[in-house]
C-alpha cells in the first residue's frame, strides 16, 4: 500500500500531528514500507478466528459504584501549562 | 560493592559490613564517574536517595526490613515518581513532574529499596535500540559504539555497568528481554496482568508489562516478588497471589521438557547466536532437562500483527497529549487545532509520530477490518500455537535477539529492519505469556541472550530453570571490559 504525501497529510490531520512539509516524503516512504510489511497478514486465512483483544481473554473487572477518589484538582493543575480559576485555558474555540 | 548481587548486598547490610548510606554513596559516585559516556540516566535523585538510605539503615539497625531494604536501584523513566520528573524519554514530558507514584514505585519504596534516579529509554517505549530518546542515545557498556537495546536501554546499561544492582523496565514487544540480551544481563517480563500498570505510562495497553533487570535469576526472583501483585487501580491487574519465586529456585530440572521451535532455529539464524544457543541447550540437557523440537506455525505473523496492534493502541493512548492539561505546549497557538497539532508535532519525535500515524490509519474508517481486526485474529492464532505447544512442553527456549548488539545509527533510517530486532520477543507479548532472557555466551565479543518462555503465571519455573543454569555457567558474572 503506497501512501502519497496527501494521504500522509490526511492521516496526520486525523492524529492532530503537525508534519514539516520537508519531512512529508520521508514519512510517506517509511509509512508505506511499514504498511507493505504488515500486508503479509493478508496471506493467511483467518475465517472463523475470533479477534483477540486481551491476551488472557479476561473481561473487564467491575467494582461497586462507590466514590473512592478524592478531588485533587489543585495538585494536578500545579503543572498544567495554563490554568485560571481551576479551568484549563485554550485558544478561543467559538468565534 | 558494585560487583555484589542484590542478595549479597542484603546479607552484607544485615551483617553490618556496610551501611545503605555507604552503598548508596558508592553507587552515586560510580554513576557520576562513568555515566557521562553511557548516558543511562535522565534524572538523578541524589538527596532523596541518601535520605531513603538513612531510613533503611535505621530499619536495619532495629533488625527489621526485608530482602530489598537499603538496596539501591535505577528506575525506568516510564514509571511515575511523585515530585520527580517523569519524562518517558520524550520532549512531551520533559517538564512533567508526576503528581503521584506508580504502584511499582510505591511497592519498591515500601520494600525499602533506594531509587538512585530515572533511566533513559526510547521515547514512549517505542524502539529497540534506545536511539529515539529526546535525551540522546544510551551506549552499550560492552562496546560504546553499539546500542544497549531498547526500549529499556538505560536500565539495562546501568545494571550491566554495575551502576545499580537492579533496575526496572517495561516490555511491550521485547523491551526488557532484548536489552537484557544485548547487555549480558538477566531480565524478565512476567505474565500480562502480573505487575500493575497503574502509573506506568501507557504505550500499548494489551501488551505492556513491567519487570526487573538484575545480574542473576536469584535477584530477579527477589525483585519480581516485590514488584508483582494485584492492584485495584489497574483494571487489567490479575487477582492471583504472588508465588514465592525464591522458594522454587532450587528445584531440580530432571524431566523438564524444553521446546525448541523449529521456526526459531531455521535458516536465517545468525551462526554466532546459533552456536551459543546450541551450547546453552546442551548445558540444560546435562542438568536433566529434555529438549524437544516443537513448531509454532504462525511465528512469522508476530511482527506484522504487532506493528498493527501496538501502533493502534499507542495512537489511542497518546491522544491524551494535547498541550492542554499537562506536558509540552507549543508557543503562540493560533487556534485549538494549531495547539493540538504543534504541541504534538513538536513534542513527539519521529518514531512516535510514525507509530501514531500507522495506528490512526489502521483504525480509520474503511481500514479497521482489514488491518486491526485482521491483526487481532492473527494474534489469536499466535497465542493458540503457544497454548498447544505448552501442553507438550514446560518451557520454550530460543535466542532472544537475532543478532548481538548492532552499531549506533545502523538501523535508524530503516524502521522495518529495526522492527525485526524483536522477531523472537514480540509473540510473547501478543500471547501475554511470561518471558525471560539470560546471558548464554558471547559472539563477536558481545553478549548473547537465551530466551525462556513459560506458561501463564509460571514465572517461578522460568526463574528456577535460569537459576539452575546459572549454577553451572558463569556468563552472568562476566563484566564489561574496563568496568570491573
Contacts between the chains, C-beta under 8 A, distances in Angstrom:
chain1	res1	chain2	res2	distance
A	8	B	357	7.4
A	11	B	357	4.9
A	11	B	360	5.5
A	11	B	361	5.3
A	11	B	364	7.6
A	12	B	341	7.9
A	12	B	357	6.5
A	14	B	360	5.1
A	14	B	364	6.4
A	15	B	315	6.4
A	15	B	344	7.7
A	15	B	356	5.1
A	15	B	357	5.8
A	15	B	360	4.4
A	16	B	319	7.9
A	16	B	322	7.5
A	16	B	337	7.3
A	16	B	340	4.1
A	16	B	341	5.3
A	16	B	344	5.8
A	17	B	341	6.2
A	17	B	344	5.1
A	17	B	345	5.1
A	17	B	348	7.2
A	17	B	353	5.6
A	17	B	356	6.5
A	17	B	357	7.1
A	18	B	341	4.1
A	18	B	342	5.0
A	18	B	344	7.2
A	18	B	345	3.1
A	18	B	346	7.3
A	19	B	345	6.5
A	19	B	353	7.2
A	23	B	350	7.5
A	27	B	350	7.9
A	27	B	353	7.6
A	27	B	354	6.9
A	27	B	357	7.2
A	30	B	354	5.9
A	30	B	415	5.5
A	31	B	354	6.6
A	31	B	357	6.0
A	31	B	358	6.4
A	31	B	361	7.5
A	33	B	414	7.9
A	33	B	415	6.7
A	33	B	416	5.5
A	34	B	307	6.3
A	34	B	354	7.3
A	34	B	358	5.6
A	34	B	415	6.0
A	34	B	416	6.4
A	34	B	419	7.9
A	35	B	358	7.3
A	35	B	361	7.5
A	37	B	303	7.8
A	37	B	304	6.1
A	37	B	307	6.9
A	37	B	416	5.0
A	37	B	419	7.6
A	38	B	304	4.4
A	38	B	305	7.9
A	38	B	307	5.5
A	38	B	308	5.4
A	38	B	371	7.1
A	38	B	375	7.5
A	39	B	304	7.8
A	40	B	300	7.3
A	40	B	301	7.1
A	40	B	304	4.7
A	41	B	301	6.5
A	41	B	304	5.2
A	41	B	305	6.4
A	41	B	308	7.2
A	41	B	371	7.8
A	41	B	374	5.1
A	41	B	375	6.1
A	41	B	378	5.5
A	42	B	370	7.8
A	42	B	374	7.2
A	44	B	298	7.6
A	44	B	301	6.5
A	44	B	378	6.6
A	44	B	381	7.4
A	46	B	374	6.4
A	46	B	377	3.8
A	46	B	378	6.6
A	46	B	381	7.1
A	49	B	377	4.3
A	49	B	380	5.4
A	49	B	381	6.2
A	50	B	377	7.3
A	50	B	380	6.0
A	51	B	373	5.2
A	51	B	376	3.4
A	51	B	377	5.3
A	51	B	379	7.5
A	51	B	380	6.8
A	52	B	376	5.4
A	52	B	377	7.5
A	52	B	379	4.4
A	52	B	380	4.0
A	52	B	383	6.2
A	53	B	206	6.4
A	53	B	376	6.1
A	54	B	206	5.8
A	54	B	236	7.5
A	54	B	432	7.9
A	55	B	192	4.6
A	55	B	206	6.3
A	55	B	207	7.7
A	55	B	383	6.8
A	55	B	429	7.8
A	55	B	430	7.0
A	55	B	431	6.0
A	55	B	432	2.5
A	55	B	433	7.9
A	56	B	191	8.0
A	56	B	192	6.2
A	56	B	193	6.3
A	56	B	238	7.3
A	56	B	432	5.5
A	56	B	456	7.0
A	58	B	193	7.3
A	58	B	236	7.4
A	58	B	238	7.4
A	60	B	235	6.4
A	61	B	235	5.7
A	61	B	239	7.9
A	63	B	232	7.5
A	72	B	99	7.4
A	75	B	99	5.3
A	76	B	99	5.6
A	76	B	325	7.8
A	76	B	326	7.9
A	78	B	99	7.1
A	79	B	95	7.5
A	79	B	96	6.5
A	79	B	97	5.4
A	79	B	99	7.0
A	79	B	326	5.9
A	80	B	324	7.8
A	80	B	325	5.6
A	80	B	326	6.0
A	81	B	323	6.4
A	81	B	324	7.3
A	81	B	326	7.6
A	81	B	327	7.8
A	81	B	329	4.0
A	82	B	329	7.3
A	88	B	324	5.2
A	88	B	325	5.7
A	90	B	324	5.9
A	90	B	336	5.6
A	90	B	339	6.2
A	91	B	333	5.1
A	91	B	334	6.9
A	91	B	335	5.0
A	91	B	336	5.4
A	91	B	338	7.4
A	91	B	339	5.8
A	92	B	335	7.3
A	93	B	335	7.9
A	93	B	336	5.3
